[in-house]
Amino acid sequence: MSGLLKTATEEIDEASIIVDGVSKRYVISQSRSDDANTVRTGRGKMVVDALKDVSFVVRPSESIGLIGLNGSGKSTLLKLMAGGENPTSGQILVRSQPMLMGVNAALQPNLPGEANIYLGCLALGMSPEEAREQIPLLAEWTELGDAVKRPMSTYSAGMKARLVFAISTAVKPEILLIDETLSTGDAAFGGKARARMNEVIDRAGNLFFVSHSIDQVQENCARVLWINNGELIADGPSKELCGHYSEWARLVGQSGRDSADEYLTKIPKQYLPAAVLVR
């Protein structure tokens, strides 16, 4: 749906997030990818447009689900919003620093669990004092017992997953970004983990949620943004748009792209993304 028309502009008095004409282009060569603004294209290099002129505005307290197939650009958008990468073009304006949930990169397997709690909380933006306060709280929640003093490399997969989940959900951000549901390890921890995740979501002023589970998107998000091949093609209430997306995804899997592309042309015009004008 290249060259997608946009609906009339809507004036918003207060916004938490403004994404204005954002594109992200990567130049891929051998085993690395770089932003198109930092390297030249040329022989042996491939250009990938991960996002194409994406624009939307988010009001305070809105919960937003991002839907789309793998490789559509959802995770790229979250990385740009979190500040991990810069757009190739366009701008992202936020009222406060968004927090992308997840701390795996900050954890050290050769250090004890309690030291990893401290490091993980620092990576989430806590002060040293706040991070130290979390050590006994998270040690108790994970039920690791004396294992919290052992190197994380000695943990089972379930113990490690519980610790990573507990650290990741210790945040209290105004804008929370979740890229797929975090693993909670043991099945017995499922109910306890869901309750903790719900607390995190309730604390957040704004939520951006990426999940392949449409049921989870509908449960947690009142509004969805549908991204396809790097383009924002629809924006509207989750109850209505998730139904359209599910039918489209079914057609992609069963009937092929021709039928699915034809279905996209029938999506009601009120769900076309609005134009954004920043004044």
Secondary structure, 3 states (H helix, E strand, C coil): CCCCCCECCCCCCCCCEEEEEEEEEEEEECCEEEECCCCCCCCCCEEEEEEEEEEEEECCCCEEEEECCCCCCHHHHHHHHHCCCCCCEEEEEECCCCEECCCHHHCCCCCEHHHHHHHHHHHCCCCHHHHHHHHHHHHHHHCCHHHHHCEHHHCCHHHHHHHHHHHHCCCCCCEEEEECCCCCCCHHHHHHHHHHHHHHHHHCCEEEEECCCHHHHHHHCCEEEEEECCEEEEEEEHHHHHHHHHHHHHHHHHCCHHHHHHHHCCCCHHHCCECCCCC
